[in-house]
Amino acid sequence: SLLFCVCACACACACMCECLCIFFLQYAPWFSSTSSQDMLDSAAELAMVSFKTSAQYRHQYQQQYATHTIVPPHQSFMTTTTTTTTTPSSASSIALCNILSASPSHFTTSQALAALSSGWGVCYRKQDAASSQLYVTISRWDRMALCCGICRVISACPTPKAVADAVEMFSLPTLQAIERLRHVYCTEGSEHSHADDNDLRQVGDEIMVLSVMIRYFFQSQEKHSWVSIHLLKTAWPHLTQFAEKYGPFEPVADALREVLMQSLLLPIELSDVDRVAYFKELVIMALLILSCLAATVTIAPSPTTTTTSNTNLPIRPMLEFVVMFIRTVGGGIDPVLPSETAPMGEFRDMVTEVLQAILDLLAVERASPPSPPSEVFVPSSSDLLAVSPDAVPAVFAVFAACVDTCPVLFLQVLEAYSLDGKMKNLETLNAVASVSTNNMFVYWVQQALISLSLKNVNIMRNAVLFLKAMIDIVKTSKDSQASTQVFDSTVQKYNNIITSIRKEALSRIFRGTCEYYHRDMIVPTASLLFAIVTAPAEKHVIDKDVSTALFQDQVQLGEKGGMAVRRVVAQCGTGVMNQGYLAKMMVDIWRMHQSDDGYGEIAEGEAMATFLKTYSLV
């Protein structure tokens, strides 16, 4: 009763409301663990009162919490703890989510659902009595937290009809908001047909809330997957229009990426025809956004004009979806077997279309086509900065996913693109094992090799994944059941390109480790080093390449240190030592080179004596 009195006071005082919201977040775990149903009822009611009150005073908090720390959507709201910078609405929404999640079936009564519906309705209010427009009173992250708790309650409803009624009740405000936003900002001739940054953020926020609903019901129980399908069908026409008009803008692109990625979680079994049709819709939207991005980039017609800045283009979100899509459907789509299941050909066409769209987009991102290298395996400069820097890691992630799941198709598509952007017919490609230098496959292998010398952890880590994937294909090909002429020729091409870059890759890895790598770069590059030295090759050739890499001015290990490294590398190549042991050695090498000792002092210092003892050369 005391807390109810405090709540009554909080309704009239913004400061009291703030304290009350923080209180409920701090004590939410205790409320959630209680066995008393009355206590749960009281806690939920009080948390709802604090949530509604925080919405009432939201505008007073906007300046105070302009840069507050919020909870990312991928983190568990069940384990979130508050900080002094948590907003009142964040505190109350997370607390309410925790309480609802503790015993969701307890809140499935009609009275409890009505109370929750009233609280959810606080998020959407009309501008005035005569207006049909809604405005949002609670931030996206706070609504996503509350939405998670409400979805748990809905899934706990005892009957299918109760679930359907609850879904209709809680999804309607969000779906209506999306429809209204589409009408306002996507209708030609509308007063607000051109949205500004704030408008686009509002569109993105509503789509993100929808993605939480889709994700939860896909991940909860298979019998409730129909809820996500229903939400997708209802919102899809509006989402398509947003993609067509505002796909090149980050708030919308990020939100649509979330919807597309959550849609890939489909757990229910579909017929081949329905499954193909379902994924085709997802791919069409992704292709629509990629084509809009390509159309947004303008190429300078003369030196006196400038190109559109690409650093703000949201290429990364769609590429992240493409990675997940390829890893979902890519297995088994390679054109290597005479017989295949019915949908494999359809999925192969989808992946081909997506890869072609990405290559087209990357081609128009440059003001001029890249020049073919004189030596493919010793590149000197990079075109990566011509591409949106945020997108480069995602490009390598897409390529790594393709090599992992459909290496033959990937090689065919990239070899079909020459450096001038012209594309050959895939069916007329020559399957010989030689590697032509004038195509996008060799070009992007070159860029991955260059990335080993960039001081960018994200780019380098995904470039390593791409290079390792190619090595793994060669290493595992002998165990593959898809041993056909096309597959064997493809493996040989991967082996040829890996062999051609091996010496340069080893040099860049050791030079970077000893000179400019950040600590976070050591383990990823050590994994690539391990893959290289354990790949099929003559051991004396690998030892020679390692010796060359160690004979650089930046590598100050001395003769004994170099011998120790070569010994460990040889042990890895024969299977005596594992990747973890090699990574530990590379970390030790990196640590020794962090000192300010001059040339020669590292090789004669105490750290080197310990290094030699650790790796058994004394």
N, C-alpha and C positions, 0 to 999 in steps of 0.2 A: 504494500500500500504506500510505503514511503516513496518507492521508485515512481509510482503512478503520480504522486504529488509533484515529484521532481519533473516528470514529463510535462505535466500541466504548466509548470513554471517555464520549462524550456520552450514551450510554444510561443511564449511572449518575450523571449530573450535569446538573441543569437549566440551570445557567449555561453549561456547555459546549455543551449542545443549542442554546441561544439563539444563541451565537456561530456555531455550525455552520450554522444555518438562514440567518442573515444572510449568511454567506459564500457559500452557494450562490445566493442571490438576486443578489448582486453579480456573481458570475462566470457566471451562467446564459447571458448573451449569448456569452461566449467558448466555453463548452461547446457551445452550440447551433451555433456556426459551424464547429466542427471537422469535418474530413473523415474522421476516424478513427472507424470503427464501434465499435471497442473502447472508445474514449474516451466515446462516446455511451452505451454500455452501463454503463460505470462511473459516469458522471455521473448517469444515471437511477437507478441502484441507490442511490447515495449520497444523492441528493435524496429518494428514497423512504424511506430509513432515517431521515433527518432529519425528514421529515414524520411518520412513525410515532412517533418519539421526542417530537416536539412535542405530539402528541396525549396521550402518556403524562404529560407535565408540564403539561398545559393548565390544570389548576386552580391551579397555582402561579403562572401568568401572569395569571390573571383580574383580580386586584387591580392588578397593575403596569400592565396595558394596558387598564384599564377605559374609558379615553377615547381609545384609539388611533385613528389615521387609517387607514381601510380603503379598498379599491379599489371604487368603484361598479361595478355589473354592466355598465353600458353602455360603460365604458372598455375599451380593448384591454389585455388582460393581457400581450400581447407587448411592449408599450412601457412597462410600468410600472417605475418605479425605486423603490428602497426609501428610507425615511427612518429616523431614529433611533427613531421611534415604531411601526414596523412590527412586528407580533407574530411570533414564531418560526413559528407555523403558517402565517401569511400569506406570510412569506418563502419557506418551503419549498414551499408549494403553487404559488405563482407561478413559482418557479424550475423546478419539475417541469413545469408547463404549458409554459413556454418550451422546455424540452428536448424534450418530447414533440412539440411543434408544429414543431420544426426538421426532424425527419425521421420523420413519423408511420408511414410504411410499415415502418420499421426495427423498430418495436415491435409488429408484428402477429403475431409468432410465438406459439405456444401458451404457451411459457415466459414471455414478456414479458407477455402478457395475464393469465396467472395471477398474476404478481407485482403487476401493476396492480390486479387484482381484490382481492388481499390488502390492498393499501394503501387502496383505496376502502372495504373492509370495516371498516377502523379507524375510519371516521367513524360507524359504527353498532355499538354494543356492547350486549349484554344487561345489565340491571341486576344480575342474579345468575344462577347456573346454573339455578335453578328458574323464572325469570321468562320470560314470553313478550314482555315489553315491551322496546323498544329505547330507548336514550337517545343523544343526539348528542354526540360528543366534539370536533368541529371546528365552527367558526362557519360560518354560511351563506356568507359571502363567500369564505372559504377553499375550501369545497367547490365553489362555483361556478367558482373559478379552476381547480381540479384537474379539474372536470367538463369544462371547455372543452378541455383537453389530451387527456383520454381520448376525448372525442367525435371529435376529429381522428384519433386512432388507429383508432377503430372504422370511420370512413368510409373509411380507407385499406385495410381488410381486402380480400383479393383476390377473394373469392367471396361471393355473396349469403348462402350458409349461414354463412360465417364472420362476416359482419356480423350476422346474426340471432342467432347464438350469443353474440356479444360484447354485443349489446344486451340480451339476456336476463340475462347475467351482471351487467352494471353497473347496469341500471335496476331490477332486482329489489329491492335494499335500500331504494331511495327509494320505490318503489311500495308495498312492504310497510309502510314507516313511515307513509305517507299512509293506507293502509287501517286500520292499528292506531289512528292518531289519530282517524280518523272513527268507529271502533267505540267508542273511549273517550269522546269528547266529543260525539258526535251521537246516540248510542243512548239512547232514553228509559229512565229507570230506572237508568242506569249510575251508578256511584259518583262519576264525574267528569263528569257530564252538563253541568255549567256550568263552562266554562273560564275561567281567570283570564288576566291579561295575559301572563304567561310562557308559558302553554299556547298562547295565540293566536299568540305570536311563533314558537313551535315549529311550529305548523301552517303559518304563513306561510313559514317558512324552507324546509320540505320542498316546498311548492308552487313556490317560487322556483327551487329546484334543478331541479325537473321542467321549469320553463319554459326553463331553459338548454338542456336536451336537446332540447326541441321546437324552439327557435329555431335551434339549430345544424343539425339535420338538414333543416329547411325551407330554410335558407340555403345549405347546402353543395352538394348535387347533387340534381337532380330524381329520380334513381333511388333516392335514400335517403329521399325524403319519406314513404314508407310507414312509416318508423320513428316519425316524429312522429305520424302518424295512429294507429299502434298504441298509442303512449303515451297519446294523448288518449282513445281508446276505453277503455283499461284504467282510467284514473284518473277519467273523467268522472262516473260515478255518485257517487264520493266527493266530488269537487269540487262537485257540485250540492248535496249535503247541507251542505257547509261554507258554500256561498253562502246557502242558505236560513236557516241558523241563525246564522252569524257574519259575514254580508255587511256589516252596519253597523259592523264593527270594523276599524280601519285595517290591522293586519298582514295579515289575511286579504284585505281588499279590494285592497290593493296587490299581493299575490301573484296573486290571481285576475285582476286587470287585466293582469299580465304574461303569464299563460297565454292570455288572450283576444287580446291584441295580437299575440303570437307566432303564434297560430293563424290570424291574417289573412294571414300570409306564405305561405300555401299556394301552391306553385309549379306543381303538377301540374294538367293539364287534366281537368276533370270534366264530365260531362254536365250539362245545365241542371237536371235533376231533382236530381242529387246535389249540385250546387253550391248550389242553394237550400236543400236539407235541411241541408247542412253549416253554412251561415251562419245558418240558423234556430236551430240549437242554440246558437250563440254568442250570438245576440240573446236567446234565452229566458233564459240565465243572467244576462245584463246586466239584463234587465227584472226578473228575480227579485231581484237585489241592489238595484236602484232602488226597487222596491216595499217591500223590507225597510227601506231608509233612510227612505222616506216614513212607514212605520208606526212608526218609532222616534221621530219628532218628535211631540211633543204640544203642542197649542195651549192657552194659559192660558184657562180658562173665565171667570175673573174677575180684576180688578186685584189681588186679594190673593194669587193664585197666580202662579208663574213658569213660563215655558216651559223645556223642556229645552234646555240649551246646545247650539247647533248648530256651535260653532267646532271641535268635535272630530269631527264626522261626516265620514267619508271619502267625500265626494261626488266629489271631484276624480278619483280613480282610474277610476271608471266613465265619467266624462265624457271622459277622455283616450282610453279605448277607443272611445267613440262617435265622437269626431273621426276616428280612423283608420278606423273602419267606414264612416262616411259618405263619406270620401274614397276608399274602396276600391270601394263599390258605388253611390255616389250619381250618378255620371255617366250620363245617359240615362234616369233614372227619372221625370223631370218629365212630368206628364200634358199634353203639348202637341202630340204628333204622333198622327195617326189610327192609325198602325201602329207596333208596337214589338216587340222580341224577347221571347221567352217569359218569361224570368225577371224582366224589368223591373217588371212589375206586382207580383210577389212581393216584390222588393226595396223597391219604393215602400211597400208595406204595412209592411215591417219598419222602415223609417226613420220612417214616420208613428207607429208604436207607440212607438218610442224617444223621439221628440220629445214625444209626449203624456205619456209617463212622466216626462220631465224637467220639463215644465211643471207637472205634478201635484205633483212633489217641491218645486219652487220655490214653489208656491202654499202648501203646508202649512208651509214654513219661516218664514212670516210670522205674527205673532200676529193680524194683521188685514189685509184686502185693501188694496192701495195706493189712494189717492184719485186720481181722474182729474185730470190737470193742466188748469189754465185755459188755458194756452198750451202746446201740445205742444213747440214749438221753443225755449222759454225756461224750462227747469226750474230750480227753486231749491234743491231738496234731493234726497237720494238714499236709496233703500231698500236699497242694496247691502249695508249693514252688517247687515241682517236675514238675509242669506244667509251661509252659511259663507264667510268671506273667502278661504279657500284654493280655494273652488269657483268664485268669480266669474270669474277668468281663463279657466277651462275652459269655463264657460257661453258666454262670448264666442267662444271657439275653436270650439265646436260650431256656433254660429250662423254664424260666418264660413265654416266648411266647408260648411254647407247652402247659403248664398248662392252660393258658388263652384260647387257641383255640381248643386244642385236648387233654384234660386231660386223657382220657381213653387210647388212643394210646400211649401217652408219658409214662404212668405208665407201660403199657404192655412191651414196648421196654426196659425200664431201668430195670424192674424186670427180664427180660429175660437174662440179663448179670450178671453173678456172679463176685465176686471180683477177681477171677483168670483169668478173661477175656473170659471164656467159655460162649457160648450162647445157650440157649434152643430154642426149636421151639415155636414161638409165639402162635400157635394154641393149644398147649398142656398146656398153663399156667393155673394154678388153680386160679379161680376167688374168692376164699374165702377172707374174710375181714381181716384175720390176715396178719401181715407184716413180711416177712422173712428178717433177718438181713444180709444175705449173698448175697446182690445184689447191683447194682450200684445206684438204687433209694435211698435206705437208706444211702448209702455211701455219695452221693452228698447232701442229706439233712443234714447229719452230717457236711460236709464241709461248707455248708451255715451257719450253726449254729456257727461253729468256726470262720467264717468270721466276726461275730459281735464283736470279740475281736481283730481283726487285725487293724492296724493303716494305712489302705489303703482305701481311700474314695470310689474309683471306685469299688473295689471288694465288699466292704460292701454294697454300694448302690444297686448293682445288686443282691447280695445275699438276701437283703431285698425284692426286687421285686419278687424273686423266692418264698420265704417263704410266702409273702403276697398273691401271686397268689393261693397257695394251700389253705390258709385260706378263700379266697374269693369263691373258688369252694364249700367249705363246707357251707359257709353262704348263697350262692345263690342257692344251690341245690334244695331247697324246691320249688323254683319258676321255675325250669327247666322243659321243656316239654319232655326231653329225659329220663324220669324216667323208666328205664328198670333194669333188674336184674344186668346186667354188669355195668351200670352207677352207680346204688346205691351201689354196692360193691366197686367200685372205690372211690366214695365219702367217704365211711366208712374207706377205707385205708388211704386216706388223713387226715381224722379226727383223726384216731389213731396215725399217725405219728406226727401231730401237737400237740395232747394232750401229747405225750411222750416228746416233746422238750420244752413245754411251760414254765415249771419251770426254766429250764436252760437258755432259751432265755431271760426271764425277769431278771434273775440275771446278765447276761452279759450286757444287755441294761443299767441297773441302775449303774452297776460297771463302765462301760465305760464312761457313762455320767459324773460321779463324779470323774473319775481318769485320763483318757487318751484320750478321744475323742477330735478330732478337732471340731471346731464350725460347719463346714459343715456336720458333721456326725449326728448332733442332730435331725434335722427335719426328715431325712430318718428313723432313728431308732424310732423316736416318732410315725411315721406312722405305723411301724410294731407293736409297743406297742398298739396303738389304735386298730389295727386289731385283736390282741390277746385278748384284754379285751372285745371286742364286739363280739367275736366268740361264737357260741353256746356252753355253758358250765354252770355249776352251779356257781352262783355268789360267794358263800362262798368259793368255791375251788379257784377261781381266786384271791379273796381277801387274801387267805392264801398264795398263791404263791407270790403275790406282797409283802406281809409282810415279807416273807423269803428273797426276793430280797433286801428289804430295810434294813434288819438286816445283813449288811456286813460292815467290817471295813472301806471300801472306801466311804461308804455312810454316811455322817456326818450331817444328817438332824435332828437328835434328835427325841424324842417321838412325840412332837407336829408337827414337819415337816413331819414325817412319816404318822401321822394321816391325815394331809392335803392332802398328795399324795393319800392315800387310798380313801379319800372322792372324789377327782376329778376322780380317776379311776372308782369308783362305779357310778358316775354321767355319765361318758362316756358309761359304760356298759348298763345303762338304757336309753340312748339316750338324756339325759338332756344337756350334753356338747358335743361339736363336736371335731374333730381331731385338728383343729387349736388351740383350748383352751388348749388341752393336750400338743401340741407342744410348746406353749408359756410357760407352766409350766416347761417342761423339759429344755428349754433354760434358764429359771431362775435358775433352780437347777444347771445346768452346770456353769453358771456365778458365783454363790456363791462359787463353789468349785475351781474357778480359783485363789482365794486369797491364801496367804501364811499362813493363820491362822492355828494354831495347832488344834489337835483333841479336839472337844467339843466347840471350839470358834465359829464355824459357826452356830451351833444350838442356841447359846446365843447372836449372834450379831444383829446389826441393819438390815442387809439384811434379816435375818430370820424373824424379826418382820414385815418387809414389805411383805415378802413372805406369812406369815400367814394371814395378812390383805387382801392381794390380793385374796387369795384363801379361804377367808371367814371362818377362823377357830378362829377368835377373835371377 
